[in-house]
């Protein structure tokens, strides 16, 4: 793990807040000249601390009114089944995140859908066809209190 000094931490924090921040503006905010600021930013990218830049979208304004948290339990854990499962999950755009977890279920998915009918189709056409899955438990979000991808640096 790469140790971050105060300047690196400030760069990461500001870039999380605004990924469109120009190097000139970032350098100005940090009281650095542009070249050292650019070098630090590039090093953070090369070290894998900063992995990507993206726009945050409002799912509701794009028509995704349903957010579900889905627990999947598997009855097959062999290598071939697991690889097939993981490949299918990676290809599924409705799945925002998938975690292999401890507890009652093997996997926890965060899934979006346009509406309940769309979610029902997703369960029938995708989740029920995943290899090795023996149980599906869905929890539909009634209200989102907080959603963030920002880390507390």
C-alpha positions in Angstrom: 0.0 0.0 0.0 1.3 3.4 -1.0 1.6 5.9 1.9 -0.1 9.2 1.1 1.2 12.5 2.4 -1.0 15.5 3.1 -0.7 16.8 -0.5 -1.6 13.4 -2.0 -4.6 13.1 0.4 -5.7 16.6 -0.6 -5.4 15.7 -4.3 -7.4 12.5 -3.9 -10.1 14.3 -1.8 -10.5 17.1 -4.4 -10.6 14.7 -7.3 -13.3 12.7 -5.6 -15.3 15.8 -5.2 -14.8 17.0 -8.8 -13.3 14.6 -11.4 -13.4 17.4 -14.0 -11.0 19.6 -12.0 -8.3 20.8 -14.3 -4.6 20.5 -13.3 -4.3 24.3 -13.2 -7.3 24.7 -10.9 -6.1 21.8 -8.7 -2.6 23.2 -8.5 -4.0 26.6 -7.6 -6.3 25.2 -4.8 -3.3 23.3 -3.4 -0.9 26.2 -3.7 1.4 24.1 -6.0 2.9 24.8 -9.3 1.3 22.9 -12.2 4.1 20.5 -13.0 4.6 19.0 -9.5 0.8 18.8 -9.2 0.5 17.0 -12.5 3.3 14.6 -11.5 1.6 13.7 -8.2 -1.7 13.1 -10.0 -0.1 10.9 -12.6 1.7 8.9 -9.8 -1.6 8.4 -8.0 -3.1 7.1 -11.2 -0.1 4.8 -12.0 -0.1 3.4 -8.4 -3.8 2.5 -8.8 -5.0 4.9 -6.1 -7.0 6.8 -8.7 -8.5 4.1 -10.9 -11.0 5.9 -13.1 -13.0 9.0 -13.8 -16.7 9.1 -14.4 -19.8 11.2 -14.1 -22.3 10.5 -11.3 -25.7 10.0 -12.8 -29.2 10.4 -11.2 -30.7 6.9 -11.8 -34.3 8.1 -11.3 -34.0 10.8 -13.9 -32.7 8.1 -16.3 -35.8 6.0 -15.5 -34.3 3.5 -13.0 -36.9 3.8 -10.3 -36.1 0.5 -8.5 -33.0 -0.3 -6.5 -32.8 -3.8 -5.1 -30.3 -5.5 -2.8 -30.3 -9.2 -3.7 -28.9 -12.0 -1.7 -27.9 -15.1 -3.7 -27.2 -18.5 -2.2 -25.3 -21.0 -4.2 -25.4 -24.8 -4.0 -22.4 -25.4 -6.3 -19.0 -23.9 -5.5 -16.7 -25.7 -8.0 -14.3 -23.6 -10.1 -16.2 -23.9 -13.4 -19.5 -22.9 -12.0 -18.0 -20.0 -10.0 -16.2 -18.7 -13.1 -19.3 -19.0 -15.3 -21.3 -17.2 -12.5 -18.7 -14.4 -12.2 -18.5 -13.9 -16.0 -22.3 -13.5 -16.4 -22.5 -11.1 -13.4 -19.7 -9.0 -14.9 -21.6 -8.7 -18.2 -24.9 -7.6 -16.5 -25.4 -3.9 -16.7 -28.3 -3.9 -14.2 -25.9 -5.1 -11.5 -24.1 -2.1 -10.0 -22.1 -4.1 -7.6 -21.6 -7.7 -6.5 -19.9 -8.9 -3.3 -18.9 -12.4 -2.2 -20.0 -12.2 1.4 -20.0 -14.1 4.7 -23.3 -14.9 6.4 -26.5 -16.6 5.1 -25.9 -15.7 1.5 -22.9 -16.2 -0.8 -23.3 -13.0 -2.8 -24.9 -9.6 -2.3 -25.9 -7.7 -5.4 -27.0 -4.1 -5.9 -29.4 -4.0 -8.8 -31.3 -1.3 -10.6 -34.4 -1.6 -12.8 -36.8 0.7 -14.5 -39.8 -0.5 -12.5 -41.1 -3.6 -10.6 -42.1 -5.3 -13.9 -38.6 -4.7 -15.3 -37.0 -6.1 -12.0 -39.3 -9.2 -12.2 -38.1 -9.8 -15.8 -34.5 -9.4 -14.6 -35.0 -12.0 -11.8 -36.7 -14.5 -14.2 -34.4 -14.0 -17.2 -31.0 -13.4 -15.5 -30.8 -14.3 -11.8 -32.8 -17.6 -12.0 -30.6 -18.7 -14.8 -27.3 -18.1 -13.1 -25.3 -21.3 -12.6 -25.2 -22.7 -9.1 -27.8 -20.3 -7.6 -30.2 -22.1 -5.3 -31.9 -19.1 -3.5 -32.7 -15.5 -4.3 -33.8 -13.0 -1.6 -34.6 -9.5 -2.8 -34.8 -6.4 -0.7 -36.3 -3.4 -2.5 -35.2 0.0 -1.4 -38.1 2.2 -0.3 -36.0 5.3 0.1 -32.4 6.1 -0.5 -30.9 8.1 2.4 -27.3 8.2 1.2 -25.5 7.0 -1.8 -21.8 7.7 -2.4 -18.7 6.2 -3.8 -16.4 8.7 -2.1 -14.0 7.2 0.4 -13.3 9.1 3.7 -9.7 10.2 3.0 
